[in-house]
């Protein structure tokens, strides 16, 4: 078997971080009604996973745990990934989500043993897992929808808001006697 050349999607860590902090065009986002006149914008998990395929050389859910609390399933996942740039190390992120177990109409949460729909877990386990994967990816950067619906005080953050600096070169430019500090590019 021959050695295969690895093709990286990013030249270096700075280019990877720059992409991670960018936001997808609005056409990729969807909106859901939260009730009470409130809406939330989100990036569907299919787009998030497609972006993960581009951003990472390798990524996979390496651990998932499920817990039932009354009529809800809680899922916690750990995603292991390697960014797609030379010299990148394997990293991980985690996400969690809950999804209600479908029950008969009018059933109370403590009646889960007798009022659960027959195939409820076939629906809610994958939904909880999918939401947990989405939350894990979302935590990594704007490209996965991190700042959608986020507020600081009463200010809504832009989907491409970032507070990370991307340093590519540390090339000092002479300031020829200027009183200003030196410029780095």
Protein Blocks (a to p, Z undefined) as FASTA:
>chain_A
ZZdddddfbfblmlmmmmmmpccdfklpccddebjhiacddddfklmmmmmmmmpmbdcd
fbdcdddehjaccddddddddddbehiacddddddddddddddehiafklmmmmgcfklm
mmmmmmmmmmmmmmmmmmnomknommgoiaehjaccdfkbccbdcdfbdcdddeehpabd
cddZZ
